[in-house]
């Protein structure tokens, strides 16, 4: 009787040991800065009804549309505006774009019927590279930090919808990261 109880306890111990999952890992990423200046896009000086949405209009197949100007400015809360105003004028404000859909044609479609359409995004008031389209190999631009201070013009870009041969709707997206050094 004692041997069967001991055998049962040992068997249960082995089974519970087998039920444990393998160790997993969680990664945490962040950065620490002296100044936190959060920025957000606006089209022609006004925030969109849907934050972060830039309407490019309609173009014919194989034709480029009209440029749509948009600007990154400090988020409109007083604490953030104050933080942006404290950035040193001698530093560099850098905006970096990220998307697996950046190609030599620009930012290509994620979804929609116009699968070969692209958005040509380019800075208009960066320290260098103005008018040069963002591609997979060139996604960052440096700006003068005074552009983000009270009364500053903001970090300006333009976007152009370039129609391909496929017609229909086109949707795409890219993340941006702002840093100051």
C-alpha positions as CSV (number, residue, x, y, z in Angstrom):
1,X,0.0,0.0,0.0
2,X,2.8,2.4,1.0
3,X,4.7,1.6,-2.2
4,X,1.7,2.4,-4.4
5,X,1.1,5.7,-2.6
6,X,4.8,6.6,-3.0
7,X,4.7,5.6,-6.7
8,X,1.5,7.7,-7.2
9,X,3.2,10.8,-5.6
10,X,6.3,10.4,-7.7
11,X,4.2,10.0,-10.9
12,X,2.2,13.1,-10.0
13,X,5.4,15.0,-9.4
14,X,6.7,14.0,-12.8
15,X,3.5,14.9,-14.6
16,X,3.3,18.3,-13.0
17,X,6.9,19.0,-14.0
18,X,6.1,18.1,-17.6
19,X,3.1,20.5,-17.8
20,X,5.3,23.6,-17.3
21,X,5.7,25.8,-20.4
22,X,9.1,26.9,-21.7
23,X,10.4,30.3,-20.5
24,X,9.4,33.2,-22.7
25,X,10.8,36.7,-22.9
26,X,9.2,40.2,-23.0
27,X,11.2,43.1,-24.4
28,X,10.7,46.7,-23.3
29,X,12.0,49.5,-25.4
30,X,12.1,53.2,-24.7
31,X,14.4,56.2,-24.5
32,X,15.2,58.8,-22.0
33,X,15.6,62.5,-23.1
34,X,16.0,65.8,-21.4
35,X,13.0,67.2,-23.3
36,X,9.8,65.4,-24.4
37,X,8.2,67.2,-27.3
38,X,5.2,65.2,-28.8
39,X,4.3,66.2,-32.3
40,X,1.2,65.5,-34.5
41,X,0.4,66.0,-38.1
42,X,-2.1,68.6,-39.5
43,X,-3.1,69.3,-43.0
44,X,-2.7,72.9,-44.2
45,X,-2.7,74.2,-40.7
46,X,-5.8,72.5,-39.3
47,X,-6.1,69.1,-37.6
48,X,-8.1,66.5,-39.6
49,X,-11.5,65.4,-38.4
50,X,-9.7,62.0,-38.0
51,X,-6.3,62.4,-36.4
52,X,-3.4,61.2,-38.5
53,X,-5.6,61.0,-41.7
54,X,-4.3,62.8,-44.8
55,X,-6.8,62.9,-47.8
56,X,-4.9,62.8,-51.1
57,X,-7.9,63.0,-53.4
58,X,-8.5,61.2,-56.7
59,X,-6.1,60.8,-59.6
60,X,-6.3,59.1,-63.0
61,X,-4.3,55.9,-63.7
62,X,-0.7,56.8,-64.4
63,X,-1.1,60.4,-63.3
64,X,0.3,62.2,-60.2
65,X,-2.1,64.2,-58.1
66,X,-1.7,67.7,-56.5
67,X,0.6,68.0,-53.6
68,X,-1.0,68.0,-50.2
69,X,1.0,69.9,-47.6
70,X,1.0,68.7,-44.0
71,X,3.0,69.8,-41.0
72,X,4.1,68.2,-37.7
73,X,3.6,70.6,-34.8
74,X,3.7,70.2,-31.1
75,X,0.6,68.5,-29.6
76,X,-1.7,71.2,-28.3
77,X,-1.4,70.9,-24.5
78,X,0.4,73.6,-22.6
79,X,2.9,71.2,-20.8
80,X,4.0,69.8,-24.2
81,X,4.2,73.2,-25.8
82,X,6.4,74.4,-23.0
83,X,8.6,71.3,-23.4
84,X,9.1,72.0,-27.1
85,X,10.0,75.6,-26.3
86,X,12.8,74.5,-24.0
87,X,14.7,72.6,-26.8
88,X,18.1,74.2,-27.5
89,X,18.3,76.0,-30.8
90,X,21.6,74.4,-31.5
91,X,20.3,70.8,-31.5
92,X,18.7,68.7,-34.3
93,X,15.1,67.6,-34.6
94,X,14.9,64.4,-36.5
95,X,11.8,62.8,-38.0
96,X,12.2,59.2,-39.1
97,X,9.5,57.3,-41.1
98,X,9.0,53.5,-40.8
99,X,7.0,51.2,-43.0
100,X,7.7,48.0,-44.8
101,X,5.8,49.6,-47.7
102,X,8.5,52.2,-48.5
103,X,10.0,51.3,-51.9
104,X,11.8,53.2,-54.7
105,X,8.3,54.4,-55.8
106,X,7.5,55.9,-52.3
107,X,5.0,54.5,-49.8
108,X,3.1,51.8,-51.7
109,X,-0.4,50.5,-51.0
110,X,-1.2,48.3,-48.0
111,X,-4.7,47.6,-49.2
112,X,-7.3,48.6,-51.8
113,X,-7.7,47.8,-55.5
114,X,-5.1,50.3,-56.7
115,X,-2.3,48.0,-55.6
116,X,0.5,49.7,-57.7
117,X,-0.3,53.3,-56.6
118,X,2.1,55.0,-54.2
119,X,2.4,58.1,-52.1
120,X,5.4,60.3,-52.7
121,X,6.3,62.0,-49.4
122,X,9.0,64.6,-49.2
123,X,10.1,67.3,-46.7
124,X,9.8,70.9,-47.7
125,X,11.7,72.7,-44.8
126,X,14.3,70.2,-43.6
127,X,18.0,71.1,-43.2
128,X,18.7,69.0,-46.4
129,X,16.8,66.8,-48.8
130,X,13.9,69.1,-49.5
131,X,11.8,67.8,-52.4
132,X,13.5,64.4,-52.2
133,X,11.0,61.6,-51.9
134,X,11.2,59.3,-48.9
135,X,12.1,55.8,-50.0
136,X,13.1,52.5,-48.3
137,X,16.7,53.7,-48.2
138,X,16.1,57.3,-47.1
139,X,13.6,57.7,-44.3
140,X,15.0,60.3,-42.0
141,X,15.4,64.1,-42.2
142,X,17.0,66.6,-39.8
143,X,15.2,69.9,-39.0
144,X,16.0,73.0,-37.1
145,X,14.4,72.6,-33.7
146,X,13.2,76.3,-33.7
147,X,10.6,75.1,-36.2
148,X,8.8,73.4,-33.2
149,X,8.9,76.3,-30.8
150,X,6.0,78.7,-30.3
151,X,5.4,80.6,-33.6
152,X,7.6,78.1,-35.5
153,X,6.5,76.8,-38.9
154,X,6.6,73.1,-37.8
155,X,8.2,70.2,-39.7
156,X,6.7,70.5,-43.2
157,X,6.1,67.8,-45.8
158,X,4.1,67.2,-48.9
159,X,2.4,64.1,-50.1
160,X,1.4,63.3,-53.7
161,X,-0.7,60.4,-54.8
162,X,0.9,58.7,-57.8
163,X,-1.6,56.6,-59.7
164,X,-0.4,53.3,-61.1
165,X,-2.1,51.2,-63.8
166,X,-4.6,49.6,-61.4
167,X,-7.7,51.7,-60.6
168,X,-9.7,51.8,-57.3
169,X,-9.1,52.9,-53.7
170,X,-5.7,52.9,-52.1
171,X,-4.8,52.8,-48.4
172,X,-1.4,53.0,-46.9
173,X,0.2,54.0,-43.6
174,X,3.6,54.7,-42.1
175,X,4.8,55.3,-38.5
176,X,6.9,58.3,-37.6
177,X,9.4,58.8,-34.8
178,X,10.5,62.2,-33.6
179,X,13.8,62.6,-31.7
180,X,15.8,65.6,-30.6
181,X,19.5,65.7,-30.0
